[in-house]
């Protein structure tokens, strides 16, 4: 039996390592702070949070949207930088390079797999939430949007200036504009107006050398890359200039639900032949969820709809194209576009509440969750859908969301922007949330969603099996920032970008050959690191 004294060297070793690590972090913080002060001014210290700062934890947790990464064991940044102006971002890039650390860029959005605030390598976070000004110019019908703004803040700013303008972006108000737009950006008016990046006309970015560039000075190749290729691979997005789109004074929404004994299977099957091909003013999302009714497991299909027009029009349209739905005027609600934004965000009594609720950021609110994505290019047969329903009942909680394309999406070439999926019929999002903390719950629900994803393999896009960049999914591949970075990056890069991956790599190699702007799924430079 070992003597108690045998434990002393180990304890001393652990103490020494911990003390050494803490001392090293203090030294890094001091060097970084001195550099930042030199590049800007002494007041910059108020925007930099080391682990010893009393506000560090609250700043870190504020925009963690996935509770899987909100644990004591999750890797934490050595420093969090919260710039107040563009010059602070420039300095942060220069000084992070100088002290030799990884810089993760967070714009306050959902970031399903935590790429912007978690890493196994020592890292800093550049948190953009203070740079969130939205300036609308109605003469130009445009707006400058700070990268730290939420979509809710964008919609609210537009609403204060015009009741007949909008912007094609996501339906969740707390999504961050910075990542959403640079990753493509889609929402419930994409069939009429396309993606967010289709209306991006300028941008400001800090490059690897600390230069602040606009579209003219960055050049068309880099501007192309950040219109769907993800900004964080190429620099730090400061802001976007977007063109607004017209929306009618009156829009219509409705939600219809069907269980398996109420024709859910036939409705889901027929939806594939209507939703991607109907009037571009009509967007019909489908939710497919396992539920319990009368102590029996079944599937519920829910159709959630926005129509850019009046109720009589959409009832007449679907009466002809989709009579199986049984849509009636009493199922529909007419409202303004901004009210439809609230409705889609699941606010109650949207005709009675103020759009000011779109400014609520819901800080430090996180669920345990996992998301995955797929694309479908050919309608799934009814027998396969029936097997899918049975599989979902068997697996447990995992739900699916079908989002139709078509309309305006097909008017753009697949190379117009890095987003390559415009010709697909619809996108699938796999979704599972859970409330129980701990490894057992994580393993259970992660296994469930991966099992359903595996089941879907023969029914979705192939060679490559495609994924949507803004639904970041580390399951489909990561790079280790080592000697095989290009080969590793190509695995997920082809899934997100198809053949556009090659041009993105060319741009990356030109603007950031040393790969300073790295994350686990960033675009690699063409030449692997030595």
C-alpha positions as CSV (number, residue, x, y, z in Angstrom):
1,X,0.0,0.0,0.0
2,X,1.4,3.4,-0.9
3,X,2.3,5.7,1.9
4,X,0.4,9.0,2.3
5,X,3.5,10.9,1.7
6,X,3.6,9.5,-1.8
7,X,0.8,11.8,-2.8
8,X,2.7,14.9,-1.9
9,X,4.8,15.2,-5.1
10,X,1.6,14.7,-7.2
11,X,-0.2,17.4,-5.3
12,X,2.7,19.7,-5.6
13,X,2.9,19.0,-9.3
14,X,-0.8,19.8,-9.8
15,X,-0.5,23.0,-7.7
16,X,2.6,24.0,-9.7
17,X,0.9,23.4,-13.0
18,X,-2.2,25.3,-12.0
19,X,-0.2,28.1,-10.5
20,X,2.0,28.2,-13.7
21,X,-1.1,28.3,-15.9
22,X,-2.6,31.1,-13.9
23,X,0.6,33.1,-13.9
24,X,1.0,32.5,-17.7
25,X,-2.6,33.8,-18.3
26,X,-1.8,36.9,-16.2
27,X,1.3,37.5,-18.3
28,X,-0.7,37.1,-21.5
29,X,-3.4,39.4,-20.3
30,X,-0.8,42.1,-19.4
31,X,1.0,41.8,-22.7
32,X,-2.3,41.9,-24.6
33,X,-3.6,44.9,-22.6
34,X,-0.4,46.9,-23.1
35,X,-0.7,46.3,-26.8
36,X,-4.3,47.3,-27.0
37,X,-3.6,50.5,-25.0
38,X,-0.7,51.3,-27.4
39,X,-3.0,50.7,-30.4
40,X,-6.0,52.7,-29.0
41,X,-6.1,54.4,-25.6
42,X,-6.1,53.5,-21.9
43,X,-9.9,53.4,-21.7
44,X,-9.8,50.2,-23.8
45,X,-9.1,48.3,-20.6
46,X,-12.8,48.6,-19.7
47,X,-13.7,46.4,-22.7
48,X,-11.3,43.6,-21.9
49,X,-12.3,40.8,-19.5
50,X,-9.8,38.3,-18.0
51,X,-10.9,35.4,-15.9
52,X,-10.1,37.4,-12.8
53,X,-12.6,40.1,-13.7
54,X,-15.9,39.9,-11.7
55,X,-17.9,40.4,-14.9
56,X,-16.1,37.7,-16.9
57,X,-18.7,35.0,-16.3
58,X,-21.7,37.1,-17.1
59,X,-20.2,38.4,-20.3
60,X,-19.2,34.9,-21.4
61,X,-22.6,33.4,-20.6
62,X,-24.7,36.2,-22.1
63,X,-24.7,34.9,-25.6
64,X,-24.2,31.1,-25.0
65,X,-27.3,29.7,-26.6
66,X,-26.6,26.0,-26.2
67,X,-26.5,24.8,-22.6
68,X,-24.2,21.9,-23.7
69,X,-21.4,24.5,-23.7
70,X,-22.5,26.4,-20.6
71,X,-20.8,24.0,-18.1
72,X,-17.9,24.3,-15.8
73,X,-16.0,21.8,-17.9
74,X,-16.4,23.6,-21.2
75,X,-13.2,25.3,-22.4
76,X,-13.2,29.0,-21.5
77,X,-11.5,31.9,-23.3
78,X,-8.4,33.4,-21.6
79,X,-9.7,36.9,-22.5
80,X,-13.0,38.4,-23.8
81,X,-12.8,41.6,-25.9
82,X,-16.0,43.6,-26.3
83,X,-15.2,46.4,-28.7
84,X,-17.1,49.7,-28.6
85,X,-15.9,51.0,-32.0
86,X,-14.2,49.8,-35.2
87,X,-10.7,50.8,-34.1
88,X,-11.0,48.4,-31.1
89,X,-11.6,45.5,-33.5
90,X,-8.6,46.5,-35.6
91,X,-6.5,46.6,-32.4
92,X,-7.8,43.3,-31.2
93,X,-6.7,41.6,-34.4
94,X,-3.3,43.1,-34.3
95,X,-2.7,42.4,-30.6
96,X,-4.1,38.8,-30.7
97,X,-1.7,38.1,-33.5
98,X,1.2,39.6,-31.6
99,X,0.6,37.4,-28.5
100,X,0.0,34.4,-30.7
101,X,-3.5,33.2,-29.7
102,X,-6.6,32.0,-31.5
103,X,-9.4,34.6,-31.9
104,X,-13.0,33.4,-31.9
105,X,-15.5,35.9,-33.3
106,X,-19.0,36.0,-31.7
107,X,-21.8,38.2,-33.0
108,X,-24.4,37.2,-30.4
109,X,-26.4,34.6,-32.4
110,X,-27.3,31.0,-31.8
111,X,-24.2,29.2,-33.1
112,X,-25.6,25.7,-32.5
113,X,-22.2,23.9,-32.0
114,X,-20.5,26.8,-30.1
115,X,-17.7,27.4,-32.6
116,X,-17.6,31.1,-31.8
117,X,-17.0,30.6,-28.0
118,X,-15.5,27.2,-27.4
119,X,-12.2,25.7,-28.4
120,X,-9.8,23.0,-27.2
121,X,-6.9,25.3,-28.0
122,X,-6.1,28.5,-25.9
123,X,-8.2,31.3,-27.3
124,X,-9.7,34.8,-27.0
125,X,-13.3,35.8,-27.8
126,X,-14.0,38.9,-29.8
127,X,-17.6,39.6,-28.8
128,X,-19.3,42.0,-31.2
129,X,-22.5,42.7,-29.3
130,X,-21.8,46.4,-28.7
131,X,-21.4,47.1,-32.4
132,X,-25.1,46.8,-33.2
133,X,-26.2,50.0,-34.7
134,X,-28.8,49.7,-37.5
135,X,-29.1,52.8,-39.7
136,X,-32.0,52.9,-42.2
137,X,-31.9,55.2,-45.2
138,X,-35.4,55.2,-46.8
139,X,-34.3,57.4,-49.8
140,X,-31.9,54.6,-50.8
141,X,-34.2,51.8,-49.3
142,X,-31.1,50.5,-47.6
143,X,-29.6,50.0,-44.2
144,X,-26.2,49.6,-42.6
145,X,-26.3,46.8,-40.0
146,X,-23.7,46.3,-37.3
147,X,-22.4,42.8,-37.0
148,X,-23.5,42.6,-33.4
149,X,-27.1,43.5,-34.1
150,X,-29.8,40.8,-33.8
151,X,-32.4,40.2,-36.5
152,X,-35.0,41.5,-34.2
153,X,-33.2,44.8,-34.0
154,X,-32.9,44.9,-37.8
155,X,-36.6,44.3,-38.3
156,X,-37.5,46.8,-35.6
157,X,-35.3,49.5,-37.2
158,X,-37.0,49.0,-40.6
159,X,-40.4,49.1,-39.0
160,X,-39.7,52.4,-37.4
161,X,-39.1,53.9,-40.9
162,X,-41.5,52.0,-43.1
163,X,-44.5,49.7,-42.8
164,X,-44.1,48.4,-46.3
165,X,-40.5,47.3,-46.3
166,X,-38.8,44.3,-44.8
167,X,-35.6,42.1,-45.2
168,X,-35.3,38.4,-46.0
169,X,-33.7,36.9,-43.0
170,X,-34.4,34.4,-40.2
171,X,-37.6,34.0,-38.2
172,X,-35.9,34.1,-34.7
173,X,-35.3,37.6,-33.5
174,X,-32.4,36.7,-31.3
175,X,-30.3,35.4,-34.1
176,X,-27.1,37.5,-34.6
177,X,-27.0,39.4,-37.9
178,X,-23.2,39.0,-38.2
179,X,-23.0,35.3,-38.7
180,X,-26.5,34.9,-40.2
181,X,-25.9,37.2,-43.1
182,X,-22.4,36.1,-43.9
183,X,-23.5,32.4,-43.9
184,X,-26.2,33.0,-46.5
185,X,-29.3,33.9,-44.4
186,X,-32.7,32.7,-45.1
187,X,-36.2,33.2,-43.8
188,X,-39.9,33.0,-44.7
189,X,-39.8,35.4,-47.6
190,X,-36.9,33.7,-49.4
191,X,-39.2,32.3,-52.1
192,X,-40.2,35.9,-53.0
193,X,-36.9,37.6,-52.4
194,X,-34.1,35.1,-52.0
195,X,-31.4,35.0,-49.4
196,X,-30.1,37.7,-47.1
197,X,-26.9,37.8,-49.1
198,X,-28.8,38.4,-52.3
199,X,-29.5,41.9,-50.9
200,X,-26.0,42.6,-49.4
201,X,-24.4,45.5,-51.4
202,X,-21.5,46.5,-49.3
203,X,-19.7,45.5,-46.1
204,X,-16.9,46.6,-43.8
205,X,-14.3,44.1,-42.6
206,X,-11.1,44.0,-40.6
207,X,-8.5,41.9,-42.4
208,X,-5.6,39.9,-41.0
209,X,-3.4,43.0,-41.2
210,X,-5.8,45.1,-39.2
211,X,-7.0,47.1,-42.2
212,X,-10.6,48.2,-42.3
213,X,-11.9,47.5,-45.8
214,X,-15.1,48.1,-47.7
215,X,-16.3,46.4,-50.9
216,X,-14.2,48.6,-53.1
217,X,-11.0,48.2,-51.2
218,X,-11.5,44.5,-50.3
219,X,-12.2,43.5,-54.0
220,X,-15.0,41.5,-55.5
221,X,-13.4,38.1,-54.7
222,X,-13.4,38.7,-50.9
223,X,-16.8,40.4,-51.1
224,X,-18.2,37.3,-52.9
225,X,-16.7,35.0,-50.2
226,X,-18.4,36.7,-47.3
227,X,-21.8,36.6,-49.0
228,X,-22.4,33.0,-47.9
229,X,-19.0,31.6,-47.1
230,X,-19.0,32.7,-43.5
231,X,-17.2,35.9,-42.6
232,X,-15.1,34.5,-39.7
233,X,-12.8,32.6,-42.1
234,X,-11.6,35.8,-43.8
235,X,-11.7,38.6,-41.2
236,X,-13.9,40.3,-38.7
237,X,-17.2,41.6,-40.3
238,X,-17.9,45.1,-38.8
239,X,-21.2,45.8,-40.7
240,X,-23.2,45.1,-43.8
241,X,-25.1,47.4,-46.2
242,X,-28.3,45.7,-47.2
243,X,-31.1,46.6,-49.6
244,X,-34.6,46.5,-48.2
245,X,-37.4,44.7,-50.0
246,X,-41.0,45.7,-50.4
247,X,-43.7,43.9,-48.4
248,X,-47.5,44.4,-48.8
249,X,-49.5,46.3,-46.2
250,X,-51.4,43.1,-45.4
251,X,-50.0,39.6,-45.1
252,X,-51.6,36.4,-44.0
253,X,-50.5,33.7,-41.6
254,X,-52.0,30.3,-40.6
255,X,-51.0,27.1,-38.8
256,X,-52.7,23.8,-39.5
257,X,-52.0,20.5,-37.7
258,X,-52.6,16.9,-38.8
259,X,-52.0,13.6,-36.9
260,X,-51.4,10.3,-38.6
261,X,-55.1,9.4,-38.3
262,X,-55.9,12.8,-39.9
263,X,-54.0,12.3,-43.1
264,X,-50.7,13.6,-41.9
265,X,-48.7,11.2,-44.2
266,X,-50.6,12.2,-47.3
267,X,-50.4,15.9,-46.4
268,X,-46.6,15.7,-45.9
269,X,-46.2,13.8,-49.2
270,X,-48.3,16.2,-51.2
271,X,-46.5,19.2,-49.6
272,X,-43.3,18.3,-51.5
273,X,-45.1,18.8,-54.8
274,X,-46.7,22.1,-53.9
275,X,-44.6,24.1,-51.5
276,X,-41.4,24.5,-53.6
277,X,-43.4,25.2,-56.8
278,X,-46.4,27.4,-55.8
279,X,-46.7,31.2,-55.9
280,X,-43.5,32.7,-54.7
281,X,-45.5,34.9,-52.3
282,X,-46.3,31.7,-50.3
283,X,-44.0,30.1,-47.8
284,X,-45.2,26.9,-46.1
285,X,-42.9,25.4,-43.5
286,X,-43.6,21.9,-42.3
287,X,-42.9,20.6,-38.8
288,X,-42.9,16.8,-38.3
289,X,-42.8,15.8,-34.6
290,X,-43.4,12.7,-32.6
291,X,-46.2,13.3,-30.0
292,X,-48.4,11.3,-27.6
293,X,-52.1,11.4,-28.0
294,X,-54.5,9.2,-25.9
295,X,-51.4,7.4,-24.5
296,X,-50.3,6.4,-28.0
297,X,-47.3,7.7,-29.9
298,X,-48.0,9.2,-33.2
299,X,-46.7,11.9,-35.7
300,X,-48.0,15.4,-35.9
301,X,-47.5,17.3,-39.2
302,X,-47.8,21.1,-38.8
303,X,-47.9,23.5,-41.7
304,X,-46.9,27.1,-40.7
305,X,-47.4,29.6,-43.4
306,X,-46.7,33.2,-44.5
307,X,-48.5,34.6,-47.5
308,X,-47.5,38.0,-48.9
309,X,-51.1,39.0,-49.6
310,X,-54.6,38.7,-48.3
311,X,-56.5,35.7,-46.9
312,X,-59.0,35.3,-49.7
313,X,-56.1,35.0,-52.2
314,X,-54.2,32.2,-50.3
315,X,-57.5,30.3,-49.6
316,X,-58.3,30.4,-53.3
317,X,-54.8,29.4,-54.3
318,X,-54.5,26.4,-52.0
319,X,-58.1,25.4,-52.7
320,X,-56.8,24.7,-56.3
321,X,-53.3,23.5,-55.6
322,X,-53.6,21.7,-52.2
323,X,-57.3,20.9,-51.5
324,X,-56.3,18.1,-49.1
325,X,-55.3,20.8,-46.6
326,X,-58.9,21.9,-46.2
327,X,-57.8,25.5,-45.7
328,X,-60.6,27.9,-44.8
329,X,-60.6,31.6,-44.3
330,X,-61.3,31.2,-40.6
331,X,-58.0,29.4,-40.3
332,X,-56.2,32.6,-41.5
333,X,-55.2,35.8,-39.8
334,X,-54.4,39.0,-41.7
335,X,-51.8,41.3,-40.2
336,X,-48.9,43.6,-41.0
337,X,-45.5,42.2,-42.0
338,X,-43.9,43.2,-38.7
339,X,-46.8,41.5,-36.8
340,X,-46.1,38.4,-38.8
341,X,-42.5,38.6,-37.6
342,X,-43.8,38.5,-34.0
343,X,-46.2,35.7,-34.9
344,X,-43.5,33.5,-36.4
345,X,-41.4,34.2,-33.3
346,X,-44.2,32.7,-31.2
347,X,-45.3,35.8,-29.4
348,X,-48.9,35.9,-28.3
349,X,-51.5,38.5,-29.2
350,X,-49.3,40.0,-31.9
351,X,-51.9,42.5,-33.0
352,X,-51.9,44.0,-29.5
353,X,-48.2,44.0,-28.4
354,X,-45.6,46.5,-29.6
355,X,-42.8,45.5,-32.0
356,X,-40.5,46.9,-29.3
357,X,-40.3,43.3,-27.9
358,X,-38.0,42.6,-30.9
359,X,-35.3,44.5,-29.0
360,X,-35.3,41.9,-26.2
361,X,-32.1,39.9,-26.4
362,X,-33.0,37.2,-23.9
363,X,-29.5,37.2,-22.3
364,X,-28.1,34.1,-20.7
365,X,-30.9,31.9,-22.0
366,X,-29.9,28.5,-23.3
367,X,-31.4,25.1,-23.9
368,X,-29.6,21.8,-24.3
369,X,-29.9,21.1,-28.0
370,X,-28.4,19.7,-31.2
371,X,-29.2,20.5,-34.8
372,X,-28.3,18.9,-38.1
373,X,-29.3,19.6,-41.7
374,X,-29.9,18.0,-45.1
375,X,-31.2,19.0,-48.6
376,X,-33.7,17.1,-50.7
377,X,-33.5,17.4,-54.5
378,X,-36.2,14.8,-55.4
379,X,-39.5,14.2,-53.6
380,X,-39.4,11.4,-51.0
381,X,-41.8,8.6,-51.8
382,X,-44.9,8.0,-49.6
383,X,-43.6,4.5,-48.5
384,X,-40.3,6.1,-47.4
385,X,-42.1,8.8,-45.6
386,X,-44.2,6.2,-43.8
387,X,-41.0,4.4,-42.8
388,X,-39.6,7.8,-41.6
389,X,-42.7,8.4,-39.4
390,X,-42.3,5.0,-37.8
391,X,-38.6,5.6,-37.2
392,X,-39.3,8.9,-35.6
393,X,-41.9,7.3,-33.2
394,X,-39.3,4.6,-32.4
395,X,-36.4,7.0,-31.8
396,X,-38.1,9.5,-29.4
397,X,-37.9,13.3,-29.4
398,X,-36.2,14.3,-32.6
399,X,-38.3,16.5,-34.9
400,X,-37.8,17.6,-38.5
401,X,-38.4,21.0,-40.2
402,X,-38.9,21.1,-43.9
403,X,-38.3,24.6,-45.5
404,X,-39.3,24.9,-49.2
405,X,-37.1,26.6,-51.8
406,X,-38.1,27.4,-55.4
407,X,-39.4,30.8,-56.6
408,X,-36.8,33.5,-56.4
409,X,-34.2,31.0,-55.3
410,X,-34.1,29.4,-58.7
411,X,-33.4,32.7,-60.4
412,X,-29.8,32.8,-59.2
413,X,-26.9,30.6,-60.3
414,X,-25.4,28.2,-57.8
415,X,-22.2,30.2,-58.1
416,X,-23.7,33.6,-57.7
417,X,-22.7,33.4,-54.0
418,X,-20.9,30.6,-52.1
419,X,-24.4,29.2,-51.1
420,X,-24.8,26.3,-53.6
421,X,-28.1,24.8,-52.7
422,X,-30.6,27.0,-54.7
423,X,-31.8,24.2,-57.0
424,X,-32.9,21.9,-54.1
425,X,-36.6,21.4,-53.4
426,X,-36.3,21.9,-49.7
427,X,-34.0,21.9,-46.7
428,X,-34.4,19.7,-43.6
429,X,-33.4,20.7,-40.1
430,X,-33.1,18.0,-37.5
431,X,-34.0,19.3,-34.1
432,X,-33.8,18.0,-30.5
433,X,-33.9,19.9,-27.2
434,X,-33.7,18.5,-23.7
435,X,-33.8,19.9,-20.2
436,X,-31.8,17.2,-18.3
437,X,-28.1,18.2,-17.7
438,X,-25.4,15.7,-17.7
439,X,-23.5,13.3,-19.9
440,X,-26.2,10.6,-19.9
441,X,-28.8,13.0,-21.3
442,X,-26.3,14.4,-23.8
443,X,-25.4,10.9,-25.1
444,X,-29.0,9.8,-25.3
445,X,-30.3,12.7,-27.3
446,X,-27.2,13.1,-29.5
447,X,-27.5,9.4,-30.3
448,X,-31.2,9.9,-31.2
449,X,-30.6,12.7,-33.7
450,X,-27.6,10.9,-35.2
451,X,-29.7,7.8,-35.6
452,X,-32.4,9.6,-37.5
453,X,-29.8,11.4,-39.6
454,X,-28.3,8.0,-40.5
455,X,-31.8,6.7,-41.5
456,X,-32.3,9.6,-43.9
457,X,-29.0,8.9,-45.8
458,X,-30.6,7.3,-49.0
459,X,-33.4,9.9,-49.1
460,X,-31.4,13.1,-49.3
461,X,-28.8,14.8,-51.5
462,X,-25.7,12.7,-52.3
463,X,-22.1,13.2,-53.5
464,X,-21.8,15.3,-51.4
465,X,-24.5,15.0,-48.8
466,X,-25.2,18.7,-48.4
467,X,-25.5,20.8,-45.2
468,X,-26.4,24.4,-44.4
469,X,-23.5,26.5,-43.0
470,X,-25.6,28.4,-40.5
471,X,-26.7,25.2,-38.9
472,X,-23.1,24.4,-37.9
473,X,-22.7,20.7,-37.3
474,X,-19.3,19.4,-36.1
475,X,-20.4,15.8,-36.8
476,X,-19.8,16.3,-40.5
477,X,-16.1,17.1,-40.1
478,X,-13.6,19.4,-38.4
479,X,-10.0,20.5,-39.0
480,X,-7.3,20.4,-36.4
481,X,-5.3,23.3,-37.8
482,X,-2.4,21.0,-38.5
483,X,-0.6,19.5,-41.5
484,X,-3.8,18.1,-43.0
485,X,-5.9,21.2,-42.6
486,X,-6.8,21.3,-46.3
487,X,-7.8,17.7,-46.6
488,X,-9.8,17.9,-43.3
489,X,-11.4,21.1,-44.4
490,X,-12.5,19.7,-47.7
491,X,-14.6,17.1,-46.0
492,X,-17.1,19.5,-44.5
493,X,-16.3,22.3,-47.0
494,X,-17.8,20.3,-49.9
495,X,-20.9,19.6,-47.9
496,X,-21.5,23.2,-47.1
497,X,-20.4,24.8,-50.4
498,X,-20.2,22.1,-53.1
499,X,-17.9,23.2,-56.0
500,X,-17.8,26.8,-54.5
501,X,-15.4,25.4,-51.9
502,X,-12.6,25.7,-54.4
503,X,-13.1,29.4,-55.0
504,X,-13.4,30.0,-51.2
505,X,-10.1,28.3,-50.7
506,X,-8.5,30.5,-53.3
507,X,-9.8,33.6,-51.6
508,X,-8.7,32.4,-48.2
509,X,-5.2,31.7,-49.5
510,X,-5.0,35.2,-50.9
511,X,-6.3,37.1,-47.9
512,X,-5.2,35.0,-44.9
513,X,-2.4,32.5,-46.1
514,X,-1.2,32.1,-42.5
515,X,-4.7,31.0,-41.4
516,X,-5.0,33.4,-38.5
517,X,-8.8,33.4,-38.8
518,X,-9.2,29.8,-37.9
519,X,-12.0,27.8,-36.4
520,X,-12.9,24.1,-36.3
521,X,-14.9,24.5,-39.6
522,X,-13.2,27.5,-41.2
523,X,-12.1,27.6,-44.9
524,X,-8.5,26.4,-45.1
525,X,-5.8,28.0,-47.1
526,X,-4.8,25.8,-50.1
527,X,-1.3,24.9,-48.9
528,X,-1.4,22.7,-45.8
529,X,0.6,24.0,-42.8
530,X,4.1,22.6,-42.4
